[in-house]
């Protein structure tokens, strides 16, 4: 299926049941492949990843096998993200986004850099005059979420359910 282009895949998933199966299978394959690729990039064994994520090696083997995995919990995926020091995005999207992901996979998309490596890349780009504003964007996001957290804490102390608490809940889902 990876040899299909976007239009072919869009035609392939016109039927509801086919779409449903495609989304589930693609997600299982994507998660398994990403975990395996990130682990191999770090030259970690399954046992080492398990230690880093607080899991046993057989659990890691299951996570890396799309045929044996059974819909991992967000908590499990976050533990893996923490072990690799990468982010995790879980979001409902139009089917076209799934199709785009399926047809534009690359090693770079499947194995994102850790926070530390990403910071080094940003520093290197800045030193080489390839600065693209990433640091400023990150600082703006960090400052905004810090402000929301402070507001939320103050509102919580007052027993109020504020807009900042609702925003933080929506971000953390």
N, C-alpha and C positions, 0 to 999 in steps of 0.2 A: 504493500500500500504506500510505502514511502516514495515510490517512483511516480505516483500520481501528482499532477499539478493541481493548483487550487480549483480550477474550473471542473476538472474531472472528479475531484473529491466532493465538490459541492453537488454535482449531479448524483454521485454515488450515495450521498446521505439525504436525498430528497424524501425518502420514506422514513416515517417516525421511528419505527423499530430499528432500522438500520442506523439512524442517528444515535439512538440510545446505546446501542451496542458499540458503535464507533467511539463515542465519548468515554464510555467505561473502559474499553480496551486500550484506547490511546492514553488515558490517564494512568492506568496500571503500568503500561509499558514505559511511559515517560518517567514516572517516579522511580521505577526499578532501574532504568537505564541511568538516570541522573545520579542515584545513590552509588551505583557501581562505578560510574565514570569519576565522580568526585573522590571516591575511595581509592581507586587506582591512581589517580593523579597525585594523591598524597602518599602513594606507595604504602598504604595501610592494608593489613589483612582484615578479614571480616571480624576476627577476634579483637583487633585493635579498635576498629570502628565501634564495635559493641561496648568495649570498655569506655570509650569517649562518650558514647550516648547512653550509658547505663543500661545496656541490653546484653543478652547473651548472643554468642556467635550464630546459633541456629536461627534466631530471630532476624539477624541481618541477612542471612542466606534467604529467608522467606521474603524479606523486603526487596531483594534483588531479583526475585523470580516473579515476573508478571503473571505467570500461570498459577502460582501458588498463593499470591497475596490476595487479601480479601477486603480491600477498602480500608486503608489505614486511617487511624484517627488523627486529628489535627495535633494532638499531644505527641503522638509518635513522630509525626513529621517535624514538629518543632524540636524534638530531642535530636533528630538527625541534623537539622539546620544548626542547632547549637554546637553539635560536635564538629561541624565543618566551618562554623563561624560565618554562615551565610544567612541571608534573609529568606523568608517564605511568604509567598503571596497566594492566598486562596480567594478566588473571586468568581462570581457568576458572570459569564460573558456570553455574547452572541455566539452561535455555532460557527460563524465565520472566523472568530478568533481561534477556536480550536483547529479549524481547517488551516489557518495561516501558520499556527505553531507546527502542525503536522507536516506542512510542506516547506518549512524554512528552518528545520532543525540543523544545528551545527554544533561542533564540539564546544565552541565558546558559549553557546546558549545552554548546553547540557551540563557544563561544569563551570559554574560561576566562580570568580575568585573569592577567597576569604576576605573578610573585612581588612585584615592586615595587608594582604597582597593588593587589594584595591586601593588602599591608602597610599601604598608605595607607588602604584601606577599613576595615581593623581599627582603625587609629588614629582615623579619623573616627568610627566607631561608639563607641569608648571615650570619645572627647571629647563625644559626644552622649548619653552614658549608655545606649548600646545594647550594652554589653559583654556578650558571651555566653560568655566563658570560652575563646575560641579561642586566645588567646595562651598561657594556662596549658596547654591541651592540647598546643599546638605545643611549648612548652618541655619538657613532660614527655616527649614523643616524642623530641625532640632529645637530652635528657639520657639517656634509656634507650638510644638507639642509640649515643651517644658512649661510654657505659659498656660496651656490647657490643663496640664496636670496640677499646677498650682491653684488655678481657679477651681478645679474639681475638688481638690482637697479642702479648700476653704468652704465651698458649698456643702461638702459632705459633713464637715464639722458643724455647720449650721443646720444640718438635716434637710438640705434642699437638693432636689434633683435638677441640676443645671444643664444648660445647653452644652457646656464643656464636658460634663460627665457623659451625656448622650453621644457627643462626638468621639470621645475617647473609647466608649464602648463599641461604636461602629468601626473605629480604626482597629481595635484589638480582636475583632471577630475573625 
